[in-house]
Amino acid sequence: MGKVIAICTSPARGTQKKPVPSAWFTVDWGIEGDAHGGRWHRQVSLLSADKIEAFNARGANVQPGAFGENLVVEGFDFRSLPVGTLLRCGSVLLEMTQIGKECHSHCEIYKKMGECIMPREGVFARVLVPGEIHVGDEMVLEPRTAPRPWQAAVITLSDKGARGERKDESGPAIARRLEEAGYEVVEQLLLADESGALRAQLIRLADQRQLDLILTTGGTGFGPRDITPEATLAVADRTAPGIAEAMRAASLAITPRAMLSRGVSVLRKKTLIINLPGSPKACMECMDVFMDTIPHAMGLLRGEVQDCARH
């Protein structure tokens, strides 16, 4: 159980938030009057009070809101909680959606201390149930009454698509297929065939958003700009070659050119990453191969399934 030490808001982004005695939390928006409210996954930011205290003990001398956090709470080490954790505070119900964030520009705190704890220790949440929170209110972990839907992202790799010269048809088709199967597709990205950009997004989606599944499309062939397999392997903790092998085997029954696909399937932490071909038709054929099987794999990664033994 935790306790809300401070509630902080700001009317504009890029400014330090100021403490307020209470705030109204709106479903799928965030805090009324706060600049970071909106229909996205980072509606409310939270920071553990003890992390601020430890930082101040080193001479930071910061006040609540200095890191841009909305809620300062004692009694929780938020970073140790998984994405998807439900937090109840009075009538308000929050769901954690991200751990940490990128630091795009070094703030005054960073310049003074050499670091800022928000990118490392801060977490973000969306509002599921509305209500008002006051300073001093208790916060507790809320148990789930139903399994959390699988969460996925789709990344299209295409130089022409990124330049607006070609319409991306594969990415939306993959997302529709996932949604029809009950997945929550939380992000769809269109990137140029650049290894660094792809690696950065795979790391962010696996580490900060802790997604169950990331599907890429494009960049798996023999072209000089086809870097998807190499970028994927560069961020992998472990390989899962059977999925890619099964897709190639099934595709070879359709076209001999399937042997030219270099797509890989890997694991990063608890996220399964699978490279799909570039064409919508080939993407659907490959998804036919694994859609019935990967829920078991993702359950193992979540810790919801104990073993793979057949009975």
N, C-alpha and C positions, 0 to 999 in steps of 0.2 A: 504494500500500500504506500502511496506517495501523497504529497501535499503540494498544492500550487503556491509557490513563493511569490511569483510575479507574473503579471499579464502585461504584454507590451504591444503597442501598435504604432504605425506611422502612416500618414496620408500619402506619402510618396516613396517610391523605391529609391535605393541608393542613400538613404538616410538612416541614422540610428533610431530605433524605436523607443518610445517613451512609456513608462509604466502607467497603467490605468487600473482603477479598483475592480472593474468587471468588464466583460465583453460578451456580445451575442454571437453565437456560432451558427451559421446558416448551412444547410445541407448542400453539398457539392459546390461550395463557394469558399467558406472560411469565415474569418472574423469580419463582421460588418464594420466598414470604415478603415480597414487595413489595406495597404497598397498591394499586398501579395494575395489577396483573395481573388478567386477566379475559378473557371472550370478546367482545372489541371490537377496534377497529383501533389503539388507542394502548396496546399492551401494553408496549412498551419505548421509552424516550425517549433520544435521543442528542444530544450537543452537541460541537462541534469545540473542541479544546483551545486552539487559537490565538485563538478568539473570547473565551474566558475570559481568556486572557493579555492581550489588547488591552483588555478591559474593566477588568482589574485595573491596567493601566498608567495608567488614568484616575483611579485612587484607590478602586476598588470594594472591593478586599481581600476577595474571596469565595473560599471553598474549594469543592472538588468536592462536588456534591450540593446546593449552595445554591439552584440554580434548579429543583430537583426532577428533574434529569436522572439517568438510570440509568447511561449509559456516556459517559465523556469520552474522546475519541479524537483523537490527533494524526495529521496527514497527510491529512485529508479536510476539504473545505468542504462539509458535508452539504447546506446550502441550495442549492448549485448542482447537486445531483443530482436527477433527476426521481423522482417517485413511481413505485414499481414497481421501483426499483433493488434488486438482491440483494446483501447483505453477508454474507460468509463469515468466521467467526472460529472456527478449529478445526473441530469438528463442527457448530457452531451455524450455521444459515442464517436470516437476517432479511430481510424484505421491507419497504422503506419504504412507508408508507401515508399520511403527511401531513407537510406542511411548515409549521412555525409553528403558532400557536394563538391563541385569544382570551385576553386578560388580563382576567379578571372582577373582580379586586380587586388594588389596588396593594400589593405586598409591601414589606417593609422595604428591600430593595435598590432598588426603584423610588423610594421616598421619599427615599433618600439620593442616588441618582444621577440621578433624573429619567427613568429608563428601565430596562427589564429585557430582556436579550438573548434569553431563552428564547422569548418569543412570536414573535420575528423570525428567530432563528437555529436554534432547536431543531427536530428532526425526530422522527417517531415511526415505529415499525415493529411488525410482528407476527412471531411465531416460526413458521417453517416446518419446521425440523429442530431437535430438542432437543440439549442437551449442556451442558457446563460451560465458562465463560469465566473466565480468570484475568487479573489485572492483569499487563500486559506482553505479552499475546497479540497476535499480528498479525491485522489485519483487511484483507480484500481484496474487491474487486468481483468478484462471481460472474456470468459470462455466462449468459444464458438459453438453454435448449436447445429451448424451444418458445415460440410467440407468447403474449404475456400476454393473457388474456381481456379483452374490453371491460368496462369498469366503468361502472356507471350508478347514478343515484338517481332516485327518483320523489317528487314533491311534490304533494299534494292541497291545493287551496285551497277551503275551505268554512267559513263561519262556524258553521253548524249542526253540521258534523262536528267542528270544534274544541271546541264546547261539549258534545259527546256526545249531541246531539239527533238525529243522523242517522248511520247506518253508512256508512263509506267503502267503496264497492264498486269504484270506478274505479281507485284507487291499487293495491290488491292485484291486480286484473285486469291492469293494465299490467305490474306486476312479474313476474307469472307468465308473461306473453307474452315478456318479455325473457329470463327464465331459460330458458324452453323453447328460445330461439334461441341459448343459450350465453353470455349476458351474466352478469356477476356484479353483482347488485343490492346495493350496499353500504349504502344507506340508503333508508328510506321515511319520509316526513314528512307530517304532517297539520297544516296551518296555517290560521288565520283569514285572511280576506281583508284583510290588512294589508300595504301596500306595503313598509314598512320591514323587517318580518320576512322577507318573501320576498326582498328585495334582499340582506339579510344572509346568508341561507342560500345563495342562488345564488353570491355572492362566495366564501363559505367552501368550498363544494363544488368550485368551479372553480379557486380559487387554492390552497387548502391541500390538498385531496384530489386535485386535478388529474384529475377524472373525465372520461371520454370523452363521456358523454351525461347530460343531465338532462332528464327529461320532467315537465312540469307538467300537471295536469288541473284544470279549473274556472277560473272567474273571467275568461272570455274574451268574455262577452256584453255586453249593453247596460245591465245593472243598475248602480245607483249604487255598489255595492261591488265591481264587476268590474274589478279593477286589475292583473290578471296581465300583460297585454301591456305596459302602461306601466312596471311594475316590471322586467320583463325587458329592455325597451329601455334602461332607465336603467343597467343594468350591462353592456351589450353593448359590445364593441370593434368588431364588424362585424355587419352583418345578413346573413342567408342566406334571402332572401325566397322563393326558389323552392320550398322545402319547404312553407311555409305556403300558398303559392299552389296547389301541387299538391293539398294536402289539401282546400282549399276547392273546387277544380275537381271533384275526385272526389266530394265530398260533395254538390255541387249536382245531380249525377245521381241522388241519393237523395232529397234534400229541398231545396226552394227556401230554406228557413230557413238553409241553410249560408252564405248571403251575409251573415248577421248575425254570423258568427264573426269576432272581431278578433284571433285568435291569431297570434303571430309566431314566427319561427325566427331565432336569432342565434348568434353566436360570442362567447365570452369566453375569451381566450387560446387554449388548445387544447381547450376544451370546447364541444360543440354543445348548445344549449338549444332545446327545441321545446315550444310551448304546445299542449296537446290540449284538446278539449272536456270537459264535465263528466260526460256520461253514459258508462257502460261500453261500450254498443253503439257510440256515436260514436267513442270512443277506439280500439276495435278496428278500425273502418273506416278511421280515419286512419292507424293503424299499418300497415295493409295497403298503404298508398300508399308508405311510405318504408323499411320494414324491409329490403328487398333492396338499397337504394341507399346508405343512410347508412354501412355499413361502409367503403365507398370514401372517403367524406368524412372519417370518423374516422381512417382510415389516412393521409390527407393531413395531418391535424392532428398526428398522432403523428410524421410524417416517414417513415412506412413505405412510402408510395406516392409516386412521383415526380411524376406529372402526371395530367391527366384526358383526355388525347388518346385518341381511338378509332382502332383500327388495322383 
